Amino acid sequence: MPELPEVETVRAGLAELLRGARIRRARAHRPDLRTPIPDLAVLAGRRITGVTRRAKYLLIATDGPTVLNHLGMTGVWRLADVARTHDHVELELADGRRVVFNDPRRFGLFELCRPDGGHVALDGLGPEPLGPDFSGEVLRAAVRRHRRAALKALIMDQRVVVGVGNI
């Protein structure tokens, strides 16, 4: 599963690719990843206003709803000229470019959320490890609160600090 550094790299690439783009059409070629994909047709005509990240989730903001995406185990975004097996979600941009989400194992996640990016999947997440809300003292306090927890399990707990995984 991509961890925080990989997701941040994907975010930076998508932000560059999608900056200011208008979505002509958005569709799911296969509606069942980890959970059913919502009707993406509501994104047609929307302008992409930014791509951010919270924990291991990508947030593609538009002038309407925000797309919440988790890469799952094998999900990748790419600029597509031809369709490939496992291309499950496609954003066709007004300038003719096609950006697709390809996920062979289908563990990825797509949700539509409020324009502010609020979503239940993001509730209860801990601080970003490189953000101002995380410090050695925050980690020390978590260790004190969970004295019986194995250290590895504790730092992989996304409520303690986000983005840390098994890789």
PALUMVO-55305 format. One record per residue (C-alpha): residue in three letters; x, y, z. Coordinates in nm, 4 decimals. Example, Ala and Ser with C-alpha at 12.3 -4.5 7.8 and 13.67 -1.06 7.14 Angstrom:
SITE   res       east      north         up
SITE   ALA     1.2300    -0.4500     0.7800
SITE   SER     1.3670    -0.1060     0.7140
END
This chain:
SITE   res       east      north         up
SITE   MET     0.0000     0.0000     0.0000
SITE   PRO     0.1384     0.3416    -0.0848
SITE   GLU     0.2438     0.5241     0.2293
SITE   LEU     0.2447     0.8977     0.2918
SITE   PRO     0.5571     0.9813     0.0863
SITE   GLU     0.4228     0.7981    -0.2206
SITE   VAL     0.0788     0.9558    -0.1850
SITE   GLU     0.2399     1.3001    -0.1554
SITE   THR     0.4363     1.2337    -0.4754
SITE   VAL     0.1131     1.1382    -0.6555
SITE   ARG    -0.0552     1.4501    -0.5154
SITE   ALA     0.2189     1.6773    -0.6456
SITE   GLY     0.2017     1.5192    -0.9915
SITE   LEU    -0.1777     1.5424    -1.0071
SITE   ALA    -0.1738     1.9020    -0.8846
SITE   GLU     0.0576     1.9975    -1.1700
SITE   LEU    -0.1437     1.8006    -1.4259
SITE   LEU    -0.4897     1.9158    -1.3168
SITE   ARG    -0.4242     2.2764    -1.2113
SITE   GLY    -0.7172     2.4869    -1.3364
SITE   ALA    -0.8490     2.2151    -1.5683
SITE   ARG    -1.2174     2.1850    -1.6460
SITE   ILE    -1.3742     1.8385    -1.6399
SITE   ARG    -1.5674     1.7606    -1.9576
SITE   ARG    -1.6770     1.4178    -1.8378
SITE   ALA    -1.6091     1.1949    -1.5372
SITE   ARG    -1.7064     0.8327    -1.5290
SITE   ALA    -1.6415     0.5011    -1.3640
SITE   HIS    -1.5739     0.2176    -1.6063
SITE   ARG    -1.6213    -0.0290    -1.3258
SITE   PRO    -1.8389     0.0880    -1.0386
SITE   ASP    -1.7097    -0.1473    -0.7698
SITE   LEU    -1.3736    -0.0802    -0.6174
SITE   ARG    -1.3466    -0.1307    -0.2403
SITE   THR    -1.6877     0.0343    -0.2177
SITE   PRO    -1.9303     0.1366    -0.4931
SITE   ILE    -1.8148     0.4476    -0.6794
SITE   PRO    -2.0672     0.7341    -0.6637
SITE   ASP    -2.2107     0.8875    -0.9785
SITE   LEU    -1.9220     1.0993    -1.1028
SITE   ALA    -2.1336     1.2685    -1.3709
SITE   VAL    -2.1911     1.5552    -1.1235
SITE   LEU    -1.8291     1.6586    -1.1917
SITE   ALA    -1.8983     1.7416    -1.5584
SITE   GLY    -1.8346     2.1087    -1.6252
SITE   ARG    -1.6567     2.1616    -1.2922
SITE   ARG    -1.3194     2.3352    -1.2692
SITE   ILE    -1.0480     2.1701    -1.0608
SITE   THR    -0.9325     2.4176    -0.7981
SITE   GLY    -0.6620     2.2136    -0.6272
SITE   VAL    -0.5269     1.8755    -0.5245
SITE   THR    -0.4407     1.8251    -0.1587
SITE   ARG    -0.3680     1.5331     0.0695
SITE   ARG    -0.4848     1.4366     0.4163
SITE   ALA    -0.3087     1.1302     0.5512
SITE   LYS    -0.3110     0.8732     0.2690
SITE   TYR    -0.6155     1.0287     0.1004
SITE   LEU    -0.6057     1.2519    -0.2059
SITE   LEU    -0.8586     1.5355    -0.2260
SITE   ILE    -0.9334     1.6725    -0.5723
SITE   ALA    -1.1200     1.9974    -0.5107
SITE   THR    -1.3519     2.1414    -0.7729
SITE   ASP    -1.5815     2.4416    -0.7793
SITE   GLY    -1.8449     2.1897    -0.6662
SITE   PRO    -1.7929     1.8661    -0.4749
SITE   THR    -1.4507     1.7380    -0.3741
SITE   VAL    -1.3321     1.3936    -0.4861
SITE   LEU    -1.1848     1.1833    -0.2048
SITE   ASN    -0.9524     0.9101    -0.3352
SITE   HIS    -0.7470     0.6429    -0.1627
SITE   LEU    -0.4989     0.4571    -0.3827
SITE   GLY    -0.5548     0.1261    -0.2048
SITE   MET    -0.2789    -0.1289    -0.2669
SITE   THR    -0.2103    -0.0796    -0.6371
SITE   GLY    -0.3908     0.2344    -0.7507
SITE   VAL    -0.2138     0.4798    -0.9811
SITE   TRP    -0.3171     0.7926    -1.1694
SITE   ARG    -0.1847     0.8450    -1.5213
SITE   LEU    -0.2321     1.0555    -1.8287
SITE   ALA    -0.3838     0.8151    -2.0809
SITE   ASP    -0.3762     0.8064    -2.4561
SITE   VAL    -0.5179     0.4536    -2.4801
SITE   ALA    -0.7366     0.2561    -2.2420
SITE   ARG    -0.5767    -0.0206    -2.0388
SITE   THR    -0.7122    -0.3078    -1.8389
SITE   HIS    -0.8017    -0.1929    -1.4859
SITE   ASP    -0.8646     0.1712    -1.5835
SITE   HIS    -1.1602     0.2139    -1.3473
SITE   VAL    -1.2144     0.5911    -1.3298
SITE   GLU    -1.1630     0.8445    -1.6076
SITE   LEU    -1.1573     1.2222    -1.5989
SITE   GLU    -1.1853     1.3613    -1.9502
SITE   LEU    -1.0695     1.7220    -1.9413
SITE   ALA    -1.2011     2.0037    -2.1598
SITE   ASP    -0.8647     2.0277    -2.3388
SITE   GLY    -0.8956     1.6638    -2.4507
SITE   ARG    -0.6564     1.5063    -2.2011
SITE   ARG    -0.7704     1.1913    -2.0237
SITE   VAL    -0.6551     1.1235    -1.6695
SITE   VAL    -0.7349     0.7743    -1.5444
SITE   PHE    -0.7197     0.5856    -1.2172
SITE   ASN    -0.5889     0.2326    -1.2733
SITE   ASP    -0.6202    -0.0204    -0.9895
SITE   PRO    -0.5616    -0.3914    -1.0665
SITE   ARG    -0.6514    -0.5118    -0.7158
SITE   ARG    -0.9553    -0.2814    -0.6818
SITE   PHE    -0.8780    -0.1715    -0.3235
SITE   GLY    -0.8961     0.1967    -0.4194
SITE   LEU    -1.1667     0.4252    -0.2885
SITE   PHE    -1.3661     0.7078    -0.4466
SITE   GLU    -1.6159     0.9257    -0.2640
SITE   LEU    -1.7652     1.2663    -0.3277
SITE   CYS    -1.7628     1.4994    -0.0317
SITE   ARG    -1.8419     1.8559     0.0632
SITE   PRO    -1.6434     2.1329    -0.1038
SITE   ASP    -1.4443     2.1798     0.2192
SITE   GLY    -1.3246     1.8183     0.1942
SITE   GLY    -1.5134     1.7062     0.5038
SITE   HIS    -1.5756     1.3319     0.5082
SITE   VAL    -1.6215     1.0621     0.7710
SITE   ALA    -1.3075     0.8825     0.6426
SITE   LEU    -1.1024     1.1827     0.7559
SITE   ASP    -1.2627     1.2159     1.0987
SITE   GLY    -1.0434     1.1063     1.3867
SITE   LEU    -0.7170     1.1038     1.1933
SITE   GLY    -0.4084     1.2062     1.3859
SITE   PRO    -0.1658     1.4814     1.2963
SITE   GLU     0.0535     1.4888     0.9871
SITE   PRO     0.4071     1.3745     1.0813
SITE   LEU     0.5698     1.6793     0.9203
SITE   GLY     0.2990     1.9247     1.0224
SITE   PRO     0.3005     2.1732     1.3083
SITE   ASP     0.0651     1.9610     1.5208
SITE   PHE     0.3095     1.6714     1.5545
SITE   SER     0.6175     1.6603     1.7732
SITE   GLY     0.8200     1.4262     1.9861
SITE   GLU     0.6047     1.5296     2.2800
SITE   VAL     0.2867     1.4287     2.0947
SITE   LEU     0.4360     1.0845     2.0283
SITE   ARG     0.5621     1.0562     2.3865
SITE   ALA     0.2122     1.1356     2.5172
SITE   ALA     0.0621     0.8666     2.2918
SITE   VAL     0.3143     0.6117     2.4201
SITE   ARG     0.2222     0.7040     2.7785
SITE   ARG    -0.1506     0.6679     2.7046
SITE   HIS    -0.1019     0.3273     2.5418
SITE   ARG     0.1744     0.1736     2.7546
SITE   ARG     0.0779    -0.1832     2.6655
SITE   ALA     0.0728    -0.1266     2.2889
SITE   ALA     0.3633    -0.2423     2.0757
SITE   LEU     0.5522     0.0616     1.9461
SITE   LYS     0.5146    -0.0481     1.5823
SITE   ALA     0.1381    -0.0854     1.6198
SITE   LEU     0.1179     0.2489     1.7961
SITE   ILE     0.2958     0.4502     1.5279
SITE   MET     0.0980     0.2732     1.2547
SITE   ASP    -0.2271     0.3765     1.4261
SITE   GLN    -0.3584     0.6548     1.2015
SITE   ARG    -0.5223     0.8181     1.5051
SITE   VAL    -0.1770     0.8754     1.6582
SITE   VAL     0.0083     0.9944     1.3475
SITE   VAL    -0.0995     0.9593     0.9849
SITE   GLY     0.0813     0.8100     0.6905
SITE   VAL     0.3042     0.5569     0.8630
SITE   GLY     0.2704     0.2053     0.7272
SITE   ASN     0.4372    -0.1303     0.7105
SITE   ILE     0.6765    -0.0540     0.4267
END
